[in-house]
Amino acid sequence: MSLLKVEGLKKHFAVKGGLLKAKRLSRAVDGVDFSINQGEVFAVVGESGCGKSTLARLVLRLIEPTDGHVYFNEVDITRASRSELLRIRRQLQIIFQDPFASLNPRHRIIDAIGEPLIVHKIVSGKALKEKVVELLNKVGMDSDALYRYPHEFSGGQRQRICIARALAVNPMLIVADEPTSALDVSIQAQIINLLDELRTSSNISFLFISHNLEVVRHFSDTVAVMYLGKVVELGKTEELFPVPFHPYTAALISAVPRPDPERKTMRIILEGDVPSHVEIPPGCPFHPRCPKRFEPCSSVVPELREVRGRVVACHLWG
């Protein structure tokens, strides 16, 4: 049984068309389906603007979907009442991209981490301090941080504090929205290793949003590749990276820098820019940039279909 199941999820934003022009729709997320099992790391990758972060917020219902369903432990989050959402969010947490913006600068660390413990009535009084210290220790920090403010810490330390806050309510699933992109490379490795340790020790599932494919390859079990609000390929990490099926996936992987200069790889250069979510090309959305496009690509939208234990939306596999 899946811990989290997403069905036909959509988010369309109305965009002003200018003077005397009608409003148009920006299809940020346009019919996404996937599921996450207990203890699994499910990664979502793609270029900036493909809809990854919007998807993360839809899963937590931080924004309302246009259509579709999100089931967590068989409860439909998209139809849940406020009281039901409060109960569900004890088991669903998020780590935001920017640790500098996700902590209130006026709150001490004991207040930042302690707030979810109080809101969900987990601990209070003298036990609160002990619990916060326990959480700080879990992410590699000590009690010296308790009464200090966010500006007194480095970016990596702030992200550790954000992780401690997410762990405070013993969640079953954490949505990590590019949790390392604002950090130095050396600190990125520390944060990913910390998340990996937490996953192993606590059996926490992750919806891991990232554009760093090397991090995804190291950390995830399953990968979904998004392009213009749609999933174009989804499969097991160990199978998808060596042999990508979709031309867009192949182009993304070819752009990853290789540490071994002796290992020659062919870089796939894509034509043009990513189209607008408002004016998505007819047929396959990727066809104007695809090096392998052929006759039906410009007119027929490819269906997401299963191919050799993977799902892919491409006419090459029709």
C-alpha positions in Angstrom: 0.0 0.0 0.0 1.3 3.5 -0.9 2.0 6.0 1.8 1.3 8.9 -0.6 -0.6 8.7 -3.9 -1.1 11.5 -6.4 -3.7 11.2 -9.1 -4.3 13.7 -12.0 -2.9 16.6 -10.0 -3.2 20.0 -11.7 -2.5 23.6 -10.9 -3.4 26.3 -13.4 -2.8 30.0 -12.7 -4.8 32.8 -14.4 -2.4 35.1 -16.2 -3.5 38.6 -17.3 -3.4 39.0 -21.0 -2.8 42.8 -21.0 -5.0 45.6 -22.2 -8.1 44.4 -24.0 -6.8 40.8 -23.9 -8.5 37.9 -22.1 -6.9 36.1 -19.2 -5.0 33.0 -20.1 -3.9 29.9 -18.1 -0.5 29.0 -17.0 -0.4 25.2 -16.6 2.3 24.9 -13.8 1.3 21.3 -13.0 -0.8 19.6 -15.6 -2.0 16.0 -14.7 0.7 14.4 -12.5 0.4 10.8 -11.2 2.8 9.0 -8.8 3.0 7.1 -5.5 5.5 6.9 -2.7 6.0 3.9 -0.4 7.0 3.9 3.2 10.8 4.5 3.6 11.2 5.4 -0.1 12.9 8.5 -1.5 11.0 9.7 -4.5 12.9 12.5 -6.5 11.4 15.0 -8.9 13.9 16.6 -11.3 13.7 19.0 -14.2 14.8 22.5 -15.4 13.8 25.6 -13.4 10.2 26.4 -14.0 9.1 22.9 -14.8 6.6 22.8 -11.9 8.6 20.9 -9.2 8.1 23.4 -6.3 4.5 23.9 -7.2 4.0 20.2 -7.0 5.7 20.1 -3.6 3.2 22.7 -2.3 0.2 21.0 -3.8 1.1 17.7 -2.1 1.0 19.5 1.3 -2.0 21.6 0.2 -0.1 24.8 0.9 -1.8 25.9 -2.3 -5.1 24.7 -3.6 -5.1 22.4 -6.6 -7.1 23.1 -9.8 -8.0 19.4 -10.1 -6.8 16.0 -9.0 -6.3 14.2 -5.7 -3.5 13.6 -3.1 -4.0 10.6 -0.8 -2.0 10.3 2.3 -2.6 7.0 4.2 -5.8 6.7 2.0 -7.1 10.1 3.2 -7.7 12.7 0.4 -5.8 15.8 1.5 -7.4 17.8 -1.3 -10.8 17.3 0.3 -9.8 17.4 4.0 -11.2 19.8 6.5 -9.0 22.2 8.5 -9.1 19.8 11.6 -8.2 16.8 9.4 -5.4 18.8 7.8 -3.9 19.7 11.2 -3.9 16.0 12.1 -2.4 15.0 8.7 0.3 17.7 8.8 1.7 16.1 11.9 2.8 13.3 9.7 3.7 15.5 6.6 6.4 18.1 6.9 8.5 20.2 4.6 12.1 21.5 4.4 12.2 24.7 2.3 14.9 25.7 -0.2 16.1 28.8 1.5 17.2 28.4 5.2 17.7 32.1 5.4 14.0 32.9 4.7 12.3 29.9 6.4 13.2 30.8 10.0 11.6 33.8 11.7 14.5 36.1 12.6 12.8 37.2 15.8 12.3 33.7 17.1 15.0 32.0 19.2 15.9 28.4 18.1 14.0 26.9 21.0 10.9 28.8 19.9 11.3 27.8 16.2 11.7 24.1 16.9 9.4 24.1 19.9 6.4 25.7 18.1 5.2 22.5 16.2 5.6 20.6 19.5 3.2 23.0 21.2 0.8 23.3 18.2 0.4 19.6 18.0 0.3 19.2 21.8 3.2 16.8 21.9 5.2 18.3 24.8 5.1 21.4 26.9 6.6 23.0 30.0 10.0 21.7 31.2 9.9 18.7 28.8 9.9 21.1 25.8 13.5 22.2 26.3 14.7 18.6 26.7 12.9 17.6 23.5 14.4 20.5 21.5 17.9 19.6 22.7 17.2 16.0 21.7 16.2 17.2 18.2 19.2 19.5 17.9 21.5 16.6 18.8 19.9 14.4 16.2 21.0 16.9 13.5 24.5 17.4 14.8 24.0 20.5 17.0 24.0 21.0 20.7 22.2 23.0 23.5 24.3 26.1 22.9 22.0 26.9 20.0 18.8 27.0 22.2 18.6 30.7 23.0 20.4 32.1 20.0 18.8 33.7 16.9 18.9 32.5 13.2 21.3 35.3 12.1 24.0 33.9 14.4 24.3 30.7 12.3 25.7 29.7 9.0 23.5 28.5 6.1 24.3 24.9 6.8 23.5 25.3 10.5 20.2 27.0 9.7 19.2 24.1 7.4 20.0 21.7 10.2 17.7 23.7 12.4 15.0 23.5 9.8 15.4 19.7 9.5 15.2 19.5 13.4 11.9 21.5 13.2 10.6 19.1 10.5 11.5 16.1 12.7 9.9 17.5 15.8 6.5 15.9 15.1 7.8 12.5 14.1 6.6 12.7 10.4 6.2 9.8 8.1 7.0 11.8 5.0 9.1 14.9 4.5 8.9 17.1 1.4 12.4 18.4 0.8 12.1 21.3 -1.7 15.7 21.8 -3.1 17.1 21.7 0.5 20.7 22.1 -0.6 20.6 24.6 -3.5 21.3 27.7 -1.4 24.3 26.1 0.3 28.0 25.7 -0.5 29.0 22.4 -2.1 30.8 21.0 0.9 27.8 21.8 3.1 25.4 20.2 0.6 27.1 16.9 1.1 26.7 17.1 4.9 23.0 17.9 4.6 22.4 15.0 2.2 24.3 12.6 4.4 22.2 13.8 7.3 19.0 13.2 5.5 20.2 9.7 4.4 21.0 8.8 8.0 17.6 10.0 9.2 15.9 8.0 6.5 17.8 4.8 7.5 17.3 5.3 11.3 13.7 6.5 11.2 12.3 4.9 8.0 11.1 8.3 6.9 9.9 8.7 3.3 11.0 11.7 1.2 9.5 13.6 -1.7 12.9 15.1 -2.8 12.7 18.1 -5.2 16.0 18.9 -6.9 17.8 20.0 -10.1 21.1 18.4 -8.9 21.1 15.0 -10.7 24.2 13.7 -8.9 22.6 14.3 -5.5 19.4 12.6 -6.8 21.4 9.6 -8.1 23.0 9.2 -4.7 20.0 9.7 -2.5 16.8 8.6 -4.3 15.1 5.2 -5.0 12.8 6.5 -7.8 13.0 9.5 -10.1 10.2 11.4 -12.0 11.4 13.8 -14.7 9.1 16.8 -15.3 8.9 19.1 -18.3 6.4 21.9 -18.6 4.2 20.6 -15.7 4.1 17.0 -16.9 6.0 13.9 -15.9 7.8 12.6 -19.1 9.6 9.7 -17.5 9.5 7.8 -14.2 11.5 4.9 -13.1 13.9 3.3 -10.6 17.0 5.5 -10.1 19.5 2.6 -10.7 17.8 1.9 -14.1 17.0 5.3 -15.3 20.4 7.0 -15.0 22.4 4.4 -17.0 19.7 4.1 -19.7 17.3 7.0 -20.0 14.4 6.4 -22.4 13.1 10.0 -23.0 15.3 12.3 -25.0 14.8 15.1 -22.4 16.0 12.8 -19.6 19.0 11.8 -21.7 19.9 15.5 -22.3 19.7 16.3 -18.5 21.9 13.4 -17.6 24.4 14.3 -20.3 24.9 17.7 -18.8 26.0 16.4 -15.4 29.8 17.1 -14.9 31.9 14.0 -14.7 34.7 13.8 -12.1 36.7 11.3 -14.2 38.3 13.1 -17.2 39.0 9.7 -18.9 35.3 8.9 -19.0 34.1 10.5 -22.3 30.4 11.3 -22.6 28.5 12.8 -25.4 26.8 16.1 -24.4 23.3 16.6 -25.9 22.7 20.2 -26.7 19.0 21.2 -26.7 17.7 23.7 -29.2 16.0 26.9 -28.1 14.5 27.9 -24.7 11.9 26.2 -22.5 8.5 27.3 -23.9 6.0 29.2 -21.7 3.5 27.4 -19.5 0.9 29.7 -21.1 1.8 28.8 -24.7 2.6 25.1 -24.6 3.4 23.8 -28.1 0.9 21.4 -29.7 1.7 17.7 -29.8 4.6 16.7 -27.6 5.6 19.7 -25.5 9.2 18.8 -25.9 9.2 18.4 -29.7 10.6 22.0 -30.6 13.8 21.2 -28.7 14.0 17.4 -29.2 16.9 16.1 -31.3 14.9 12.9 -32.1 11.6 14.4 -33.2 9.8 12.9 -36.1 6.3 13.1 -37.8 3.7 12.6 -35.1 5.7 14.7 -32.4 4.4 18.1 -33.6 0.7 17.1 -33.6 0.0 14.2 -31.3 0.4 14.4 -27.5 2.3 11.2 -26.4 0.6 9.2 -23.6 2.5 8.2 -20.5 2.8 4.4 -20.9 4.6 1.6 -19.2 7.8 0.4 -21.0 10.0 -2.3 -19.5 9.0 -1.5 -15.9 9.2 2.2 -16.4 6.7 4.8 -17.6 7.6 7.3 -20.4 5.7 9.8 -22.6 7.5 9.6 -25.9 6.5 8.5 -29.4 9.8 6.7 -29.7 8.3 4.1 -27.3 4.8 4.1 -28.8 
